[in-house]
Amino acid sequence: MITAFVHIKTDTSSIPESAQQIAAIEGISEVYSVTGDWDLIAIAKVNKHEDLADVIADRLSKVPAVVHTTTHIAFRSYSKEDLDEAFSMGFDG
């Protein structure tokens, strides 16, 4: 599974509508409205790198109020649940 974080700048008058449209895209698991330099952050989860082009470039970027995006692809995931599961299976970190 490939995970990417997409920082999204939108027309500020359409943030909720843009978030809903982006959340409806297959391959987008979550969309957050955030403070700071970006209006939204979406999490894309796809099976292969080629699918990112379809989800981000061909769909998300074409949502009418989306002005700019920057995508960060995750190398690894670290979470309390992952660590707890690894230790319960006997792995030594």
N, C-alpha and C positions, 0 to 999 in steps of 0.2 A: 504494500500500500504506500503510495506517495502522498505526502501531506505538504500543502503549500499555504502560506499565509499571504493574503492579498490585501494590501493597504489601498484604500479607495478614497478618492476625492470626488465629491458630487456637487451638483448644483444644490446649495444649502436649503433651498425651498422645497427640495424633493427627497430629503434624506430618508424618511420613513418609507416612502413609496419605492425608492431605489432599493432599500434593504429588503423589502418584501419580494421585489422582482428577482433580486440576486439569490435570496434564500430558496426560491422556487427552481433554480437551475440545478439539474441533475449533476452531482459531483460536488456541490457546495453543501457542507454539513452544518455550518453555522455562520451567522452574520452578526457582528456586534457594532453598535453605535458607540463611538469612543471620543474622548477628549484629545486635544493636541492638534498636530498638523494634518491628521487624516479625519475623515468623517465616519468611515466604516472600516472594519477589518473582517474579511471573510476567510473561512477555512475551507480549502478545497481538499478533497480526498479522492484520489483516482488510482486505478490499477497500474498504469504505466505513464511514463513521462509524456508520450505523445498525446495522451488524453488531456493534459493540462492546456495544450493549445486550443482544443475544442471548448473546454470549460471557460478558460480565462480570456483568450484572445477572440474566439468566435462568438461567445455568448455574453459573459460578464462585461467585457469592455464595450459591448454594443447596447447595454442598457441605456436608454436615452439621456438620463441625467448624469451618467458617469463621465467625469472630465479627465481623470488621470488615475492610473494604477501602478503600483510597484509590487512585485511578487518575490517572496522569499521561500525557497524550497527547504524543507526540514531534512537534515541528515539523520538525526536520531530523536527519539522521544524519551524524555525522562519524566516520570510521574510517580507519585507515592504508590499508586495501584500497581504499576509495573514493577517497582522495586519490591513491594510486599509479595507479589506473585513469584518473582525470581527467587527470593529467599525461602519461600515456602516449598519450592521445588528443589532446594538444596544447592543452588548456585552460590558461589563465593564472590559476589560483586564483580 
